[in-house]
Amino acid sequence: MKTRLIIASDISKDDEARWRGLAERALEPNPYAEPDFFLVSSRHFKGYANATLVIAEEGTEFRAVLPIAAIGKRRPMPRRIAETRSSPTAVFGIGTPLIDRTKAEQSTVGLVEALGRAGKSSNFPGILSIERLRTEGPIFALLRTVCTERNLPFLVRDAWQYGAVTRTGDWSSPVQGKRRREIERRLRQLAKETGEEVTLVDRGQDPSAFEDFLRLEASGWKSGPGGGAFALRRDTVEWFHEWSQRWGATDRVTALTLCVGATPVAMNYFVRAGEGIFAFRMGNDDSYARYSPGTILTYLSLNYLRDHTDATWLEAPTDKDNWSLHLLPERRTLSNV
């Protein structure tokens, strides 16, 4: 199996097409490792100035792709490292590489060998940090096995849980008991006190939806220190505009919007990948905070996506102490490796 590095800004149309083809055959789907996330980031952010793809290929097919967002030094590491996550972190979900499910073991070996060859023959670092690797998935096990067999260190630096639902698990009734009654009470209260009908609308193919989202997100806590609202930076606004146009042209994005009459008060973007759905980004109007519109939206979204898609699972891979643990009852684990 051949290996090579591709600078993201120099990728050819043919290689981009091969990359997209691999995403459709991925052992574990990861939209954040696809061109319409990663290439858009490489065009808009200084933190992605060194964005690189580590490739294992066979014939005309890509068998493995690991997007590297940044290369540099990070404390406390004394040497340069390659990282799957860079700034801004808000555009990154998980760092699981794309591995061809038709040749999973061989493709994983090819990827590890590609990293080894790059470290020996180029200016590529000999240390790799994969942020937010899905721990229960087969790729985590494959990478650990291949590294162990070659006496390469595979160290888990940190791990935490996040929320998910599955068809075979709790998606039929994800929110129950007191929490469900409280959400439904707030939903009735919102309608009664505003005198308006409260509805859920999918605006995934609406090219103007991103403008409402920017406004909603900037009205809340995300506009404060550490919040990372897209509207606060020109580059994230431009990134989100291109991102929403690209994904809106597909049938893989859902922008569920909670509306009070004709007024949007909360929005949540979901992205389809393989058999699953990833919760990407949510924003809500802070002037409606007493009704918890984000919680209401998530509750309604779980039911909507269960009833209107054939996805077998939904997950919200985020940092520690995240909202998904309160509303998505099943647990999965992310690791920094």
C-alpha positions in Angstrom: 0.0 0.0 0.0 1.4 3.4 -1.0 1.5 6.3 1.4 1.9 10.1 1.0 1.2 13.5 2.5 -1.0 16.0 0.8 -1.0 19.7 1.8 -4.7 20.5 2.0 -4.5 23.7 0.0 -2.8 21.8 -2.9 -5.2 18.9 -3.1 -6.3 18.0 -6.7 -9.9 17.4 -7.8 -9.2 13.8 -8.4 -7.7 13.3 -4.9 -10.7 15.2 -3.3 -13.0 12.8 -5.2 -11.1 9.8 -3.8 -11.3 11.3 -0.4 -15.1 11.6 -0.7 -15.3 8.1 -1.9 -13.5 6.8 1.1 -15.8 8.8 3.4 -18.7 6.8 1.9 -16.9 3.5 2.7 -15.7 4.6 6.2 -15.6 2.0 8.9 -16.6 4.7 11.3 -18.2 7.8 9.8 -16.7 11.1 10.7 -18.0 14.2 8.9 -15.3 16.3 10.5 -12.7 14.4 8.6 -14.5 15.0 5.3 -13.6 17.7 2.7 -16.6 19.9 3.5 -15.4 20.4 7.0 -11.6 20.1 6.8 -10.9 21.9 3.5 -13.2 24.7 4.5 -11.3 25.1 7.7 -8.0 25.1 5.9 -9.1 28.0 3.7 -10.3 30.2 6.5 -8.2 29.8 9.6 -4.6 30.6 10.5 -4.7 27.7 12.9 -5.0 25.4 9.8 -2.2 27.0 7.9 -0.3 23.7 8.0 -3.3 21.5 7.3 -2.1 18.2 5.9 -3.7 14.9 4.9 -1.9 11.6 5.7 -2.9 9.1 3.0 -2.7 5.4 2.5 -3.8 4.4 -1.0 -4.1 1.3 -3.1 -4.4 1.6 -6.8 -6.9 4.5 -7.5 -8.5 4.2 -4.1 -7.8 6.0 -0.8 -7.8 3.4 1.9 -7.1 5.7 4.9 -7.1 9.4 5.5 -6.0 11.2 8.7 -6.5 15.0 8.5 -3.8 16.9 10.5 -4.9 20.4 11.4 -1.7 21.8 12.9 2.0 21.0 13.4 4.0 22.8 16.1 5.1 22.8 19.7 2.6 22.5 22.6 3.4 22.5 26.3 4.5 20.4 28.0 5.8 18.5 24.9 9.5 19.5 24.2 9.2 18.4 20.6 7.0 19.3 17.6 3.8 17.3 17.3 1.1 16.8 14.7 -2.4 17.5 15.9 -5.9 16.7 14.6 -7.4 19.7 16.3 -6.5 23.4 16.0 -8.0 26.8 16.5 -10.8 27.6 16.5 -11.9 24.4 18.3 -15.6 25.1 17.7 -15.4 23.7 14.1 -14.0 20.3 15.3 -16.0 17.4 16.6 -14.0 14.2 16.6 -10.6 13.2 15.3 -11.3 9.6 14.2 -9.5 8.9 10.9 -11.4 7.6 7.8 -10.6 3.9 7.4 -11.9 1.8 4.5 -14.3 -0.8 6.0 -13.7 -3.2 3.1 -10.0 -3.5 4.1 -10.0 -2.2 7.7 -6.9 -3.9 9.1 -4.8 -3.4 6.0 -5.9 0.2 5.8 -5.0 0.9 9.4 -1.6 -0.7 8.9 -1.1 1.5 5.9 -2.0 4.6 7.9 0.4 3.8 10.7 3.1 3.1 8.1 2.3 6.4 6.4 2.9 8.3 9.6 6.1 6.4 10.2 7.5 7.1 6.8 6.5 10.8 7.0 8.3 11.1 10.3 11.5 9.6 8.9 11.7 11.2 5.5 10.1 14.6 5.8 9.7 17.5 8.2 6.7 15.7 9.7 6.8 15.3 13.5 7.4 11.9 15.1 4.6 12.5 17.7 0.9 12.5 16.8 -1.9 13.8 19.0 -5.4 12.5 17.9 -8.0 14.6 19.8 -11.4 13.1 20.5 -10.9 9.6 19.2 -14.1 7.5 19.7 -13.0 4.9 22.2 -15.6 2.2 21.8 -15.3 2.1 18.0 -13.3 -0.4 16.0 -10.7 2.1 14.8 -9.5 2.8 18.4 -8.9 -0.9 18.8 -7.2 -1.3 15.4 -4.9 1.6 16.0 -3.9 0.3 19.4 -3.3 -3.2 18.1 -1.2 -2.1 15.1 0.9 0.3 17.2 1.4 -2.4 19.9 2.5 -4.9 17.3 5.2 -2.5 16.1 6.3 -1.4 19.6 4.9 2.1 19.0 3.6 3.9 22.1 -0.2 4.4 22.2 -1.0 6.5 25.2 -4.5 7.7 26.3 -3.9 11.1 27.8 -7.5 11.8 28.8 -11.0 10.3 28.4 -14.6 11.4 29.1 -18.1 10.5 28.4 -20.7 12.2 26.2 -24.3 11.5 25.3 -25.9 9.4 22.5 -29.1 7.5 21.6 -29.6 4.4 19.5 -32.5 2.6 17.9 -31.7 -0.5 19.9 -31.3 1.6 23.1 -33.2 4.5 24.5 -34.1 6.6 21.4 -37.7 5.4 21.5 -38.1 7.5 24.7 -34.9 9.4 25.4 -36.2 11.8 28.0 -38.5 10.5 30.7 -39.9 11.2 34.1 -39.6 14.5 35.9 -37.3 16.0 33.2 -39.8 15.2 30.4 -42.7 16.7 32.4 -40.7 19.9 33.1 -39.7 20.3 29.4 -43.3 19.9 28.3 -44.5 22.3 31.0 -42.0 25.0 29.8 -43.1 24.3 26.2 -46.8 25.0 27.1 -45.8 28.0 29.1 -43.8 29.5 26.2 -46.9 29.2 23.9 -49.3 30.5 26.5 -47.3 33.5 27.6 -46.3 34.6 24.1 -49.7 33.9 22.6 -48.0 32.3 19.6 -47.9 28.8 18.2 -44.5 27.0 18.9 -43.3 25.0 16.0 -40.3 23.0 14.9 -39.0 23.8 11.4 -36.2 22.2 9.4 -34.2 24.9 7.6 -31.3 22.7 6.5 -31.8 23.8 2.8 -32.6 27.4 3.6 -29.6 29.5 2.5 -30.5 32.3 4.9 -30.7 30.1 8.0 -27.1 30.7 8.9 -27.8 34.4 9.5 -30.5 33.6 12.0 -28.2 31.1 13.7 -25.3 33.7 14.1 -27.7 36.1 15.7 -29.2 33.5 18.1 -25.8 32.1 19.1 -24.4 35.6 19.7 -27.3 36.6 22.0 -26.4 34.0 24.7 -23.4 32.9 26.8 -21.3 32.0 23.8 -20.8 35.7 23.1 -18.9 36.0 26.4 -15.4 34.9 27.4 -14.6 31.4 26.2 -18.0 31.1 24.5 -16.7 31.0 20.9 -19.8 32.4 19.2 -19.2 32.3 15.4 -20.4 35.9 15.0 -17.5 37.2 17.2 -14.9 36.6 14.5 -14.9 37.5 10.8 -13.1 34.2 9.9 -15.7 32.0 11.7 -18.5 34.0 10.1 -17.0 33.4 6.6 -16.3 29.8 7.5 -19.8 29.1 8.7 -21.3 30.8 5.6 -19.3 28.6 3.2 -19.9 25.5 5.4 -23.7 26.1 5.5 -23.9 26.6 1.7 -21.9 23.4 1.0 -23.8 21.2 3.4 -27.1 22.9 2.6 -26.7 21.8 -1.0 -26.7 18.1 0.2 -29.4 16.1 2.0 -27.1 15.5 4.9 -27.7 18.6 7.1 -30.7 19.3 9.2 -31.1 22.8 10.8 -33.9 22.3 13.3 -35.4 25.6 14.4 -37.7 26.3 17.3 -40.1 29.1 16.3 -42.5 31.2 18.4 -44.9 32.3 15.7 -42.6 33.4 12.9 -39.7 34.2 15.2 -36.8 31.7 15.5 -35.7 31.4 19.1 -33.3 28.4 19.0 -31.5 26.4 16.2 -29.5 23.2 16.2 -27.4 21.9 13.2 -27.2 18.1 12.8 -25.0 16.4 10.2 -25.7 12.9 8.8 -22.7 10.5 8.3 -23.2 6.9 7.4 -25.9 5.4 9.6 -25.6 8.1 12.2 -26.3 11.7 13.0 -23.9 14.1 14.7 -25.2 17.1 16.7 -22.9 19.9 15.5 -23.8 23.4 16.8 -26.7 25.0 18.8 -27.7 28.5 19.6 -30.7 30.1 21.2 -32.1 33.6 21.9 -31.1 34.6 25.4 -34.2 36.7 25.9 -36.2 33.5 26.1 -33.8 31.9 28.5 -36.5 31.4 31.3 -38.2 28.9 29.0 -34.9 26.9 28.3 -35.4 27.0 24.5 -32.3 25.0 23.9 -33.5 22.1 26.0 -37.0 22.3 24.4 -35.4 22.2 21.0 -33.2 19.2 21.8 -36.1 17.3 23.2 -38.2 18.0 20.1 -35.2 17.3 17.8 -34.6 13.9 19.2 -38.2 12.9 18.4 -38.2 14.5 15.0 -35.0 12.9 13.8 -36.1 9.5 15.2 -39.4 9.7 13.2 -38.1 11.4 10.0 -34.8 9.7 9.3 -33.5 6.1 9.1 -30.4 6.9 11.2 -29.6 4.1 13.7 -27.9 6.4 16.2 -27.4 10.1 17.2 -24.5 11.5 19.3 -23.2 14.8 20.5 -19.4 14.5 20.8 -18.3 17.5 22.9 -16.0 18.4 25.7 -16.4 17.4 29.3 -19.4 18.4 31.4 -21.5 18.9 28.3 -25.3 19.3 27.8 -25.6 16.0 26.0 -25.3 14.0 29.3 -28.5 15.5 30.6 -30.7 14.8 27.5 -29.1 11.8 25.7 -29.2 8.9 28.1 -26.7 6.5 26.5 -23.0 6.9 27.0 -20.0 6.9 24.7 -16.4 7.8 25.3 -13.9 10.1 23.7 -10.2 9.9 24.3 -7.2 12.1 23.5 -4.5 9.8 22.3 
